[in-house]
Amino acid sequence: MGRLHLKEIKSISYEHADVKKGYTDQSLRINLDATDIIITPIEEKVKKTFIGGKGYDLWMMWNAVSGSTKWNDPENAICISSGPLGGTPGYPGGGKSIVTSISPLTGAPIDSNVGGYFGPYKKFSGFDVIQVDGKAKKDTIIFIDGIENTITLFESENLPTDAYELSDILTRHFDKDKPINVSVVTTGPGAANTFFGCLNFSWWDAGRKRVRYKQAGRGGIGTVFADKKIKAIVARCGTISMKTNNPADFEGLKRVTKTHAKEIHDLDPKQNRMSLVGTTHLVPIMNDHDCLPVHNFKFGSHPESRVIGEETYEHLFDKGFDGCWKGCTVACSHGVKDFSPVTGPYRGQTVFVDGPEYETIAGCGANLGIFDAHTILEINFYCDAYGLDTISVGTSLGFVMECFENNLITTKHTGGMALNFGNRFNALTLIHQMATGEGFGAIIGKGVRRMKAIFAQEFGADMAFMQDIGMESKGLEFSEYITKESLAQQGGYGLALKGPQHDEAWLIFLDMVHNFMPTFENKAEALHWFPMFRTWFGLCGLCKLPWNDIVPEDNKTMPEPAKVAKHVGWYADFFSAVTGRKTGPDDLISMSESVYNFQRVFNLKMGFGTREYDTLPYRAMGPVTVEEYESRQERYDKQLKEKYGLQITDMSAKEKVAVLRQKREEQYELLKDAVYERRGWNNNGIPTLETIQRLGIDFPDVVELLKKNGAT
């Protein structure tokens, strides 16, 4: 491509706000309709209540939208924040951003946690949070220059459409001498043509001298980005050190950073080897415990899973440092160089693939019956280039393949393509169609919930069966874990505020393997504590992996090993050292509880947030088909006899499926009751007035909304 030409449409200079104790105490709003650039101080009450990160995002969005706002309305906002701890070099997982918007898939607030350098660069340029709303008339680039202290809006034409080429060009354009100073947020053509577009957050890999990516994948924020005609948001920042956050206690920060980083360095090689294999180590673990989704979550393991796990990818990953933030000792963001796609616009060329992670391997591999590492790499590459969420892609394609194998759809509907499980070339064809909005891929790009309606209304498919096998809740496609044998994880998915994403509560092993929570009360307590603590990472700009994927050697001897109490204590020390706000482990939960309940109220504002929306497809609870039951017959027969005291000798397999379903659905409703009570919500899943008062989120409009919906 020739010289880049951008037309400047507005530019301002600003006074740089120094970071103090992790905060700049400023927000930046860009309104694309009026090309307004507005810098506003953040009130102390907002800071104390919402902490940062996801909390700031939700507060900005709450004030931007009404209850009737749709995802493609101009007032819908994209908000990006990191948090007071975000941007600390050397602290494991210290470079995260949280992105929020109203989701095209769910109609409610969606949030996505993402690595890369943008969050810290944006903060160190002077802004704790940015909000972009309105819609541009032409493709627009937003440039936040924290070195020159300017914010500029450009109109752009004839730029590349895919994320890889565009981010590379913009990185080199905005700092050709020091590309490491630049981070770019962009998407791709698939975001404009589907409802599950993702955002790519870049960083410059100095060792490989190339742009690398992490994805804010969930819920279609990339689709909102494309709808607003944002071509890219670019941040430029200079040298960063541990002092850049201007911590309250620098010596304390150095101590806790050194302690946690050393533990990761020493123990990761003995535990999960994430610095070598990333999250691919999860593939054999999930397979061994019947938790790896196979054939649209029908089965939990497959004999060929070994060829798409860590043994294979360890040899494919390029050697070198792979941290998506400066000095992160987990360094799990691996990639494959010199990969040559066999389909699509990059066919026959040599590319670098960022990934794959476990979710992509499971969703776009095992879940589709594709046990070929190179096909998964190609799917990974094109999803990133096109700006598509690999989780929604994999779960949506799995649903389509099962519908095809059950004759709910046929080649007459798919444009002549056979879509049986394992058909890797047609899966790739559909991904290319999603990118262009053409063919049957355009229908798949609408997501599982809308596909069910289309297949029923236009193709005459059985809606009841599709409701059982369509792996979505609240409109969001499931992330890649089998939950049939873990009631707690069913609650973790069904009660998750944004839909079934494991970042709120990942309880499968604690519940299913270790049996740490045998009673409803135990499960309810876990479904309180774990979502709250996991939310805290999103408030502060941190990655969760260093908390519980690599653990102290004596962790098993602790009273509650699942919580990894030593690490929780270190995080409290980390927060105290940076912010100067003396904090203990229980305080971290209290911080998150305020934001978590506020998000539940936000869902209510958008027309959701009640019991009826905390539902699951039955496949998440148990076997839908006789084939599914018989694949685990010994287990299910034993449960019917011993757990439920039933005489099943004369029952047919179909009758067993039905009675097991009745029992499991009853259990799930009882679990809802227990969790709602523990969280301080009423029986309809709405926070009580007492709860919001205790948490300090009893703003007048919140109280009015709750009363309108029957809360007392």
Legacy VTK file of the C-alpha trace (Angstrom):
# vtk DataFile Version 3.0
C-alpha trace
ASCII
DATASET POLYDATA
POINTS 712 float
0.000 0.000 0.000
1.226 3.504 -0.794
1.564 6.480 1.508
-1.240 6.790 4.021
-3.501 9.799 3.584
-5.737 10.840 6.477
-7.928 13.923 6.501
-7.877 15.745 9.830
-11.377 16.858 10.832
-10.732 17.995 14.387
-7.819 18.269 16.766
-7.343 19.628 20.275
-4.428 20.006 22.610
-4.988 19.113 26.246
-3.191 19.478 29.535
-1.812 16.118 30.479
-3.266 14.778 33.747
-0.557 13.051 35.746
-1.403 9.685 37.212
-1.753 9.784 40.986
-2.094 6.541 42.927
-3.239 4.695 39.806
-5.766 7.284 38.620
-5.798 10.295 36.297
-9.278 11.237 37.560
-10.288 12.276 34.041
-12.604 10.825 31.406
-12.596 11.423 27.676
-15.741 11.461 25.574
-15.760 11.469 21.771
-19.121 12.207 20.146
-18.872 11.232 16.500
-22.031 13.064 15.388
-20.802 16.492 16.433
-17.076 15.602 16.460
-17.016 16.798 20.073
-13.988 15.985 22.220
-14.908 16.425 25.876
-12.611 15.980 28.884
-14.362 15.745 32.254
-13.120 15.195 35.829
-14.296 12.015 37.568
-16.096 12.658 40.846
-14.702 11.192 44.051
-17.966 9.343 44.803
-17.839 7.655 41.385
-14.219 6.696 41.993
-14.960 5.232 45.425
-18.067 3.344 44.308
-17.037 2.067 40.876
-13.230 1.704 41.392
-12.275 1.811 37.680
-12.288 -0.508 34.687
-15.652 -2.171 34.215
-17.146 -0.019 36.970
-16.279 3.209 35.178
-17.491 1.784 31.871
-20.882 0.841 33.292
-21.358 4.205 34.986
-20.556 6.083 31.765
-22.912 3.853 29.789
-25.708 4.143 32.372
-25.703 7.892 31.855
-25.412 7.616 28.063
-28.318 5.304 27.249
-31.999 4.999 28.053
-33.936 1.812 28.669
-35.071 1.800 25.046
-31.610 2.235 23.495
-30.734 -0.413 20.904
-27.238 -1.521 20.029
-27.202 0.461 16.781
-28.671 3.676 18.168
-26.256 6.630 18.148
-26.443 7.041 21.928
-25.119 3.534 22.522
-21.585 4.030 23.823
-18.395 2.047 23.595
-16.441 2.555 26.800
-12.860 1.426 27.444
-11.087 1.557 30.770
-8.279 -0.271 32.510
-8.225 0.490 36.212
-5.961 1.786 38.955
-3.612 -1.217 38.855
-3.569 -1.559 35.073
-0.297 -0.718 33.379
2.039 -1.878 36.152
5.024 -3.376 34.289
6.243 -6.691 35.621
3.143 -7.543 37.628
1.737 -10.785 36.186
-1.314 -9.981 34.058
-1.071 -6.232 34.653
-2.084 -4.816 31.264
-5.772 -5.503 30.756
-8.574 -3.304 29.399
-12.312 -3.727 29.850
-14.600 -2.779 26.959
-18.367 -2.374 27.312
-21.346 -1.519 25.135
-24.963 -2.547 24.567
-24.672 -5.903 22.835
-26.178 -6.679 19.419
-26.679 -10.254 20.645
-28.274 -9.646 24.039
-29.615 -6.071 24.025
-28.006 -5.608 27.461
-24.607 -4.362 28.669
-21.784 -6.601 27.534
-18.210 -6.445 28.790
-15.063 -8.024 27.468
-11.660 -8.312 29.137
-8.707 -7.921 26.755
-4.933 -7.704 26.782
-2.639 -5.650 24.593
-1.192 -2.223 25.341
-4.145 0.059 24.642
-5.634 0.265 28.149
-2.411 1.341 29.870
-1.428 3.644 26.975
-4.812 5.339 27.100
-4.549 5.822 30.855
-0.986 7.100 30.802
-2.063 9.529 28.080
-4.302 11.085 30.717
-7.654 9.262 30.772
-9.002 6.616 33.130
-11.887 5.871 30.771
-12.959 6.832 27.281
-16.484 6.893 25.883
-17.259 6.951 22.171
-20.849 7.572 21.074
-22.761 8.913 18.076
-22.092 7.768 14.521
-19.550 9.121 12.090
-20.545 9.984 8.534
-17.342 8.499 7.113
-14.758 6.010 8.348
-13.026 7.682 11.285
-9.780 7.201 13.178
-9.453 8.522 16.723
-5.859 9.271 17.730
-4.954 9.885 21.396
-1.363 11.097 21.481
-0.084 11.032 25.041
3.361 12.195 23.960
2.279 15.364 22.121
-0.871 15.716 24.295
-3.275 15.996 21.383
-6.489 14.235 20.397
-7.246 14.139 16.701
-10.102 12.804 14.603
-9.306 11.777 11.043
-11.507 10.722 8.154
-10.018 7.853 6.216
-10.579 6.303 2.830
-9.222 3.289 1.003
-7.667 1.732 4.072
-7.313 -2.053 4.383
-10.396 -3.798 5.709
-8.795 -6.613 7.680
-7.359 -6.070 11.137
-3.866 -7.429 10.491
-2.914 -5.112 7.662
-4.737 -2.073 9.055
-3.159 -2.234 12.519
0.297 -2.681 11.036
-0.088 0.345 8.749
-1.460 2.588 11.499
1.196 1.525 14.008
3.990 2.431 11.644
2.246 5.633 10.529
1.739 7.116 13.984
5.276 6.390 15.209
7.565 5.084 12.502
10.664 5.386 14.691
9.241 3.740 17.831
6.267 1.553 16.902
6.345 0.128 20.427
4.781 3.448 21.513
1.560 2.698 19.609
-1.448 0.497 20.316
-4.386 0.182 17.928
-7.968 -0.945 18.483
-9.714 -2.073 15.334
-12.010 -4.729 13.933
-12.568 -6.264 10.499
-15.186 -6.687 7.767
-16.932 -9.532 9.568
-17.935 -7.199 12.378
-20.038 -5.145 9.969
-21.799 -8.262 8.672
-22.447 -10.267 11.835
-23.722 -9.639 15.360
-20.614 -11.075 17.042
-17.838 -8.802 15.798
-14.785 -8.601 18.051
-12.171 -5.917 18.643
-8.444 -6.489 18.171
-6.171 -4.706 20.684
-2.600 -4.521 19.482
0.888 -4.389 20.898
4.239 -4.164 19.158
6.283 -7.334 19.555
9.788 -5.883 19.601
11.475 -9.272 19.344
9.601 -10.267 16.207
9.232 -6.691 14.945
5.547 -7.073 14.236
2.129 -6.077 15.507
0.416 -8.689 17.706
-3.199 -8.934 18.903
-5.524 -9.856 21.716
-9.294 -9.871 21.286
-12.199 -8.292 23.110
-14.417 -10.986 21.718
-17.665 -11.336 23.547
-21.053 -9.946 22.668
-20.451 -8.079 19.415
-18.726 -4.884 20.546
-16.814 -4.991 17.259
-20.176 -4.856 15.485
-21.056 -1.665 17.381
-17.601 -0.290 16.513
-18.164 -0.944 12.801
-21.699 0.458 12.895
-20.318 3.733 14.245
-17.865 3.838 11.328
-14.885 3.784 13.654
-11.975 2.502 11.657
-9.574 2.519 14.595
-8.798 4.058 17.962
-5.067 4.634 18.383
-3.137 5.494 21.545
0.475 6.641 21.642
2.493 6.696 24.827
6.149 6.962 25.803
8.316 5.169 28.320
6.543 3.343 31.149
7.991 2.101 34.431
6.653 0.882 37.774
6.614 4.512 38.850
4.305 5.627 36.034
1.218 4.740 38.090
2.688 6.995 40.805
1.896 4.433 43.521
1.230 5.479 47.100
3.760 2.938 48.390
6.427 2.275 45.782
8.465 -0.071 47.984
5.344 -2.068 48.826
4.501 -2.300 45.122
7.990 -3.546 44.299
7.764 -6.219 47.011
4.419 -7.674 45.964
5.298 -7.497 42.264
8.602 -9.302 42.804
6.960 -11.932 45.024
4.136 -12.781 42.624
6.321 -12.653 39.507
8.922 -14.940 41.091
6.269 -17.490 42.012
4.946 -17.552 38.449
8.494 -17.885 37.107
9.315 -20.752 39.466
6.040 -22.703 39.447
4.595 -22.335 35.947
7.134 -24.814 34.474
6.046 -27.374 37.100
2.295 -26.785 36.767
0.708 -25.712 33.479
3.705 -24.518 31.420
1.692 -21.565 30.169
4.816 -19.706 29.077
5.364 -22.552 26.598
1.882 -23.749 25.661
-0.509 -21.024 26.840
-4.031 -22.202 27.541
-3.709 -25.202 25.195
-2.793 -27.167 28.344
-6.514 -27.142 29.150
-7.461 -29.344 26.183
-6.311 -32.701 27.643
-7.515 -31.712 31.122
-11.020 -30.908 29.869
-11.064 -34.054 27.736
-10.003 -36.278 30.640
-12.806 -34.889 32.834
-15.551 -35.070 30.191
-15.740 -31.263 29.928
-14.450 -30.668 26.375
-17.364 -29.734 24.071
-17.654 -32.190 21.188
-20.349 -32.068 18.486
-22.249 -29.038 19.761
-21.703 -29.825 23.454
-23.288 -33.269 23.027
-20.237 -35.146 24.290
-17.427 -34.172 26.657
-14.435 -36.024 25.257
-13.012 -37.491 22.062
-10.117 -39.909 21.410
-8.604 -37.559 18.805
-8.420 -34.566 21.148
-4.714 -35.199 21.766
-3.829 -33.918 18.297
-5.331 -30.487 19.028
-3.851 -30.030 22.492
-0.626 -28.864 24.058
1.502 -31.683 22.638
0.862 -30.420 19.125
0.831 -26.678 19.657
4.008 -26.669 21.747
5.840 -27.622 18.562
3.919 -25.182 16.368
4.247 -22.078 18.565
7.066 -19.718 17.707
9.674 -19.550 20.451
10.193 -16.231 22.216
8.672 -13.914 24.819
4.889 -13.847 24.479
3.561 -11.488 27.116
0.703 -9.224 26.011
1.908 -6.670 28.584
5.384 -5.496 29.520
7.209 -8.014 31.693
4.290 -10.367 32.387
5.844 -13.621 33.598
2.849 -15.736 32.547
3.673 -14.851 28.921
0.908 -17.044 27.504
0.038 -15.154 24.279
1.666 -17.537 21.835
1.497 -17.564 18.071
2.498 -19.490 14.973
4.725 -17.902 12.346
5.048 -18.768 8.670
1.579 -20.271 8.510
0.072 -20.605 5.037
-3.751 -20.605 4.773
-5.289 -22.892 2.139
-8.479 -20.851 1.649
-9.595 -17.234 1.461
-7.804 -14.019 0.506
-4.522 -15.044 2.205
-4.383 -18.416 0.463
-0.796 -19.403 -0.244
0.662 -16.406 1.605
2.754 -16.593 4.766
1.121 -15.133 7.867
1.566 -14.988 11.646
-1.314 -16.410 13.689
-1.937 -15.011 17.177
-3.121 -18.071 19.057
-4.950 -20.337 19.320
-6.224 -20.210 22.886
-8.204 -23.020 24.531
-11.592 -21.461 23.720
-10.800 -21.337 19.995
-9.466 -24.894 19.925
-12.489 -26.237 21.784
-15.140 -24.165 20.016
-13.792 -24.214 16.465
-12.160 -27.621 16.784
-13.669 -30.319 19.002
-17.118 -28.738 19.087
-17.257 -28.953 15.285
-15.710 -32.409 15.110
-12.577 -30.871 13.588
-9.470 -32.527 14.982
-6.871 -30.865 12.804
-4.505 -28.301 14.322
-3.848 -26.501 11.039
-7.533 -26.003 10.257
-8.026 -24.529 13.719
-5.107 -22.177 13.075
-6.688 -21.046 9.813
-10.055 -20.450 11.480
-8.264 -18.532 14.248
-6.379 -16.363 11.751
-9.404 -15.447 9.665
-11.636 -14.771 12.662
-9.059 -12.266 13.918
-8.553 -10.722 10.496
-12.307 -10.457 9.909
-13.064 -9.284 13.451
-15.139 -12.316 14.523
-15.455 -13.776 18.022
-14.153 -17.346 17.823
-16.364 -18.462 20.716
-19.597 -17.323 19.049
-18.352 -18.611 15.683
-17.597 -22.076 17.069
-20.778 -22.390 19.121
-22.942 -21.089 16.267
-21.381 -23.452 13.726
-21.799 -26.380 16.142
-25.507 -25.608 16.398
-25.818 -25.439 12.604
-24.009 -28.748 12.139
-26.279 -30.557 14.583
-29.337 -29.043 12.917
-28.010 -30.277 9.577
-27.356 -33.799 10.863
-30.928 -33.916 12.209
-32.401 -32.667 8.907
-33.723 -29.454 10.438
-31.841 -27.724 7.646
-30.664 -29.231 4.363
-28.413 -28.404 1.429
-31.401 -26.546 -0.017
-30.975 -23.984 2.760
-27.171 -23.949 2.974
-26.420 -23.155 -0.649
-25.544 -26.755 -1.449
-23.048 -27.228 1.383
-23.058 -30.370 3.491
-22.532 -29.229 7.071
-21.863 -32.472 8.904
-19.585 -32.442 11.919
-15.968 -32.547 10.794
-16.503 -30.776 7.471
-13.614 -28.371 7.889
-13.558 -26.843 4.412
-17.222 -25.907 4.486
-16.747 -24.484 7.984
-14.052 -22.206 6.547
-16.293 -21.302 3.614
-18.979 -20.181 6.058
-16.479 -17.997 7.927
-15.529 -16.280 4.676
-19.239 -15.783 3.985
-19.724 -14.245 7.426
-17.009 -11.723 6.576
-18.803 -10.602 3.433
-22.365 -11.005 4.690
-23.176 -13.394 1.857
-24.706 -16.850 1.527
-25.700 -19.053 4.431
-22.876 -17.543 6.480
-24.881 -14.324 6.715
-27.581 -16.228 8.624
-25.066 -17.873 10.947
-23.593 -14.463 11.694
-26.837 -13.473 13.390
-26.049 -15.850 16.267
-27.772 -18.889 17.736
-30.830 -17.130 19.159
-31.820 -15.499 15.867
-30.963 -18.649 13.901
-33.473 -20.634 15.939
-36.229 -18.206 14.959
-35.188 -18.186 11.283
-34.918 -21.976 11.052
-38.352 -22.397 12.654
-40.167 -19.673 10.733
-38.575 -20.061 7.320
-37.444 -23.699 7.215
-40.053 -25.348 9.461
-37.488 -26.643 11.967
-38.566 -28.022 15.366
-38.260 -25.081 17.778
-38.478 -27.199 20.946
-35.506 -29.319 19.877
-33.519 -26.242 18.847
-34.210 -24.610 22.199
-32.686 -27.658 23.868
-29.529 -27.795 21.710
-29.006 -24.099 20.889
-26.175 -23.228 23.248
-27.002 -19.651 24.129
-28.385 -17.878 27.154
-29.519 -14.263 27.220
-28.619 -14.300 23.517
-24.899 -14.930 24.087
-23.283 -18.111 22.817
-21.749 -20.438 25.426
-18.034 -20.456 26.068
-16.462 -23.848 25.719
-17.133 -26.060 28.740
-19.532 -28.954 29.270
-21.656 -28.239 32.354
-24.011 -31.239 32.514
-22.450 -32.695 35.664
-21.857 -29.442 37.533
-24.954 -27.736 38.908
-22.739 -24.946 40.244
-21.312 -24.265 36.782
-24.816 -24.317 35.332
-25.533 -21.506 37.755
-22.253 -19.880 36.790
-23.452 -19.703 33.199
-27.198 -19.188 33.633
-26.868 -16.509 36.312
-23.965 -14.686 34.654
-24.969 -11.077 34.054
-23.916 -10.872 30.418
-24.604 -14.461 29.428
-22.709 -17.777 29.584
-19.080 -16.679 29.782
-16.804 -18.427 32.262
-15.080 -15.257 33.430
-17.802 -14.727 36.070
-17.759 -18.170 37.650
-15.695 -21.188 36.643
-16.703 -23.827 39.173
-16.689 -27.115 37.259
-13.700 -28.699 38.977
-14.598 -27.479 42.449
-18.095 -28.888 42.086
-17.849 -31.865 39.741
-14.355 -33.215 40.410
-13.567 -32.176 43.988
-17.143 -32.057 45.381
-16.237 -28.990 47.455
-19.826 -27.731 47.407
-22.262 -30.622 48.006
-25.239 -28.531 49.227
-27.290 -25.767 47.626
-25.967 -23.427 50.292
-22.368 -24.324 49.407
-23.079 -23.705 45.732
-24.887 -20.444 46.452
-21.930 -19.211 48.493
-19.541 -20.116 45.675
-21.843 -18.368 43.185
-21.551 -15.281 45.339
-17.837 -15.186 46.158
-16.325 -16.300 42.862
-18.268 -13.949 40.552
-17.487 -11.087 42.924
-13.766 -11.784 43.057
-13.549 -12.394 39.323
-15.334 -9.078 38.751
-12.594 -7.350 40.751
-9.990 -8.087 38.071
-12.142 -6.215 35.580
-12.307 -3.212 37.908
-8.558 -2.962 38.289
-7.127 -3.791 34.844
-5.786 -7.259 35.576
-5.782 -10.765 34.101
-7.241 -13.630 36.175
-4.794 -16.325 35.071
-2.076 -15.486 37.640
-4.648 -15.846 40.422
-5.698 -19.488 40.095
-4.017 -21.089 37.069
-0.636 -21.071 38.793
-0.913 -21.555 42.556
1.384 -21.684 45.605
2.913 -25.083 46.322
1.169 -25.267 49.700
-2.214 -24.183 48.376
-3.792 -27.630 48.800
-3.266 -27.428 52.529
-5.199 -24.177 52.847
-8.747 -24.163 54.350
-10.323 -23.033 51.045
-7.835 -23.975 48.320
-10.157 -22.947 45.480
-9.883 -19.315 46.526
-6.055 -19.338 46.464
-6.036 -17.202 49.602
-2.351 -16.300 49.436
-2.862 -14.696 46.028
-5.988 -12.891 47.182
-3.875 -11.405 49.961
-1.237 -10.317 47.473
-3.872 -8.622 45.325
-5.106 -6.727 48.372
-1.511 -5.641 49.036
-1.156 -4.646 45.376
-4.285 -2.485 45.541
-3.174 -0.895 48.811
0.320 -0.131 47.493
-0.903 1.596 44.336
-3.984 3.442 45.586
-3.048 4.107 49.210
-6.475 2.783 50.167
-5.754 0.269 52.928
-7.386 -2.909 51.716
-7.887 -6.472 52.904
-9.192 -9.525 51.018
-12.806 -8.967 52.128
-12.671 -5.399 50.810
-12.004 -6.708 47.301
-15.299 -8.601 47.413
-17.173 -5.531 48.672
-15.797 -3.399 45.838
-16.970 -5.893 43.256
-20.355 -6.459 44.877
-21.330 -2.829 44.297
-20.466 -2.973 40.598
-21.928 -6.458 40.126
-25.290 -5.437 41.557
-25.228 -2.213 39.564
-24.814 -4.239 36.375
-27.792 -6.415 37.377
-29.841 -3.231 37.791
-28.537 -2.027 34.417
-29.860 -5.241 32.843
-33.222 -4.454 34.437
-33.110 -0.958 32.957
-32.682 -2.486 29.491
-35.698 -4.783 29.949
-33.932 -7.868 31.298
-32.420 -8.685 34.696
-35.166 -10.911 36.106
-35.576 -14.619 36.817
-37.017 -15.517 33.424
-33.766 -14.480 31.713
-31.538 -16.660 33.922
-32.407 -19.713 31.845
-30.317 -22.351 30.096
-30.802 -24.670 27.136
-31.418 -28.110 28.561
-28.212 -29.503 27.039
-26.323 -27.410 29.590
-28.114 -29.398 32.331
-28.362 -32.908 30.948
-28.748 -35.229 27.955
-31.236 -34.086 25.325
-31.192 -37.222 23.175
-31.166 -40.955 23.808
-27.758 -41.123 22.080
-26.459 -38.557 24.531
-27.861 -40.466 27.523
-26.430 -43.769 26.352
-22.971 -42.253 25.885
-22.870 -41.853 29.686
-25.475 -44.479 30.615
-23.649 -45.965 33.582
-23.334 -42.527 35.164
-26.926 -41.467 34.532
-28.440 -44.816 35.579
-26.508 -44.658 38.835
-27.755 -41.142 39.537
-31.379 -42.068 38.894
-31.116 -45.038 41.251
-28.879 -43.687 44.029
-29.438 -39.938 44.009
-33.144 -39.903 43.226
-34.142 -43.364 44.532
-35.915 -44.400 41.327
-36.614 -47.906 40.090
-35.495 -47.796 36.456
-35.339 -51.466 35.462
-38.430 -51.291 33.257
-37.780 -47.767 31.916
-36.884 -47.197 28.292
-33.967 -44.905 27.476
-36.441 -42.244 26.352
-38.265 -42.440 29.713
-34.961 -42.161 31.562
-34.092 -39.026 29.589
-37.441 -37.480 30.542
-37.304 -38.263 34.261
-33.674 -37.141 34.542
-34.651 -33.892 32.866
-37.440 -33.285 35.344
-35.091 -33.786 38.287
-32.316 -31.623 36.907
-34.573 -28.752 35.923
-36.060 -28.798 39.417
-32.555 -28.637 40.885
-31.638 -25.653 38.756
-34.703 -23.687 39.892
-33.867 -24.467 43.520
-30.312 -23.282 42.900
-31.653 -19.965 41.576
-33.601 -19.495 44.811
-30.523 -20.134 46.948
-28.259 -17.856 44.894
-30.771 -15.013 44.790
-31.130 -15.162 48.568
-27.349 -15.174 49.097
-26.855 -12.214 46.783
-29.548 -10.160 48.458
-31.999 -10.363 45.560
-35.703 -11.108 45.691
-37.249 -14.266 44.272
-37.489 -12.637 40.858
-33.760 -12.014 40.781
-33.896 -8.265 41.482
-31.618 -6.658 44.112
-33.592 -5.480 47.107
-33.591 -1.865 48.254
-31.702 -2.950 51.373
-28.970 -4.475 49.203
-28.404 -1.416 47.034
-28.420 0.838 50.098
-25.817 -1.349 51.794
-23.638 -1.183 48.679
-23.955 2.570 48.182
-25.576 2.376 44.750
-28.955 3.695 45.866
-28.941 6.525 43.328
-32.411 8.078 42.846
-32.910 6.617 39.363
-31.793 3.186 40.600
-34.263 3.268 43.482
-37.054 4.415 41.172
-36.309 1.624 38.703
-36.289 -1.060 41.395
-39.542 0.126 42.916
-41.138 0.182 39.465
-40.171 -3.493 39.127
-41.568 -4.529 42.485
-38.431 -4.455 44.637
-38.887 -3.672 48.322
LINES 1 713
712 0 1 2 3 4 5 6 7 8 9 10 11 12 13 14 15 16 17 18 19 20 21 22 23 24 25 26 27 28 29 30 31 32 33 34 35 36 37 38 39 40 41 42 43 44 45 46 47 48 49 50 51 52 53 54 55 56 57 58 59 60 61 62 63 64 65 66 67 68 69 70 71 72 73 74 75 76 77 78 79 80 81 82 83 84 85 86 87 88 89 90 91 92 93 94 95 96 97 98 99 100 101 102 103 104 105 106 107 108 109 110 111 112 113 114 115 116 117 118 119 120 121 122 123 124 125 126 127 128 129 130 131 132 133 134 135 136 137 138 139 140 141 142 143 144 145 146 147 148 149 150 151 152 153 154 155 156 157 158 159 160 161 162 163 164 165 166 167 168 169 170 171 172 173 174 175 176 177 178 179 180 181 182 183 184 185 186 187 188 189 190 191 192 193 194 195 196 197 198 199 200 201 202 203 204 205 206 207 208 209 210 211 212 213 214 215 216 217 218 219 220 221 222 223 224 225 226 227 228 229 230 231 232 233 234 235 236 237 238 239 240 241 242 243 244 245 246 247 248 249 250 251 252 253 254 255 256 257 258 259 260 261 262 263 264 265 266 267 268 269 270 271 272 273 274 275 276 277 278 279 280 281 282 283 284 285 286 287 288 289 290 291 292 293 294 295 296 297 298 299 300 301 302 303 304 305 306 307 308 309 310 311 312 313 314 315 316 317 318 319 320 321 322 323 324 325 326 327 328 329 330 331 332 333 334 335 336 337 338 339 340 341 342 343 344 345 346 347 348 349 350 351 352 353 354 355 356 357 358 359 360 361 362 363 364 365 366 367 368 369 370 371 372 373 374 375 376 377 378 379 380 381 382 383 384 385 386 387 388 389 390 391 392 393 394 395 396 397 398 399 400 401 402 403 404 405 406 407 408 409 410 411 412 413 414 415 416 417 418 419 420 421 422 423 424 425 426 427 428 429 430 431 432 433 434 435 436 437 438 439 440 441 442 443 444 445 446 447 448 449 450 451 452 453 454 455 456 457 458 459 460 461 462 463 464 465 466 467 468 469 470 471 472 473 474 475 476 477 478 479 480 481 482 483 484 485 486 487 488 489 490 491 492 493 494 495 496 497 498 499 500 501 502 503 504 505 506 507 508 509 510 511 512 513 514 515 516 517 518 519 520 521 522 523 524 525 526 527 528 529 530 531 532 533 534 535 536 537 538 539 540 541 542 543 544 545 546 547 548 549 550 551 552 553 554 555 556 557 558 559 560 561 562 563 564 565 566 567 568 569 570 571 572 573 574 575 576 577 578 579 580 581 582 583 584 585 586 587 588 589 590 591 592 593 594 595 596 597 598 599 600 601 602 603 604 605 606 607 608 609 610 611 612 613 614 615 616 617 618 619 620 621 622 623 624 625 626 627 628 629 630 631 632 633 634 635 636 637 638 639 640 641 642 643 644 645 646 647 648 649 650 651 652 653 654 655 656 657 658 659 660 661 662 663 664 665 666 667 668 669 670 671 672 673 674 675 676 677 678 679 680 681 682 683 684 685 686 687 688 689 690 691 692 693 694 695 696 697 698 699 700 701 702 703 704 705 706 707 708 709 710 711
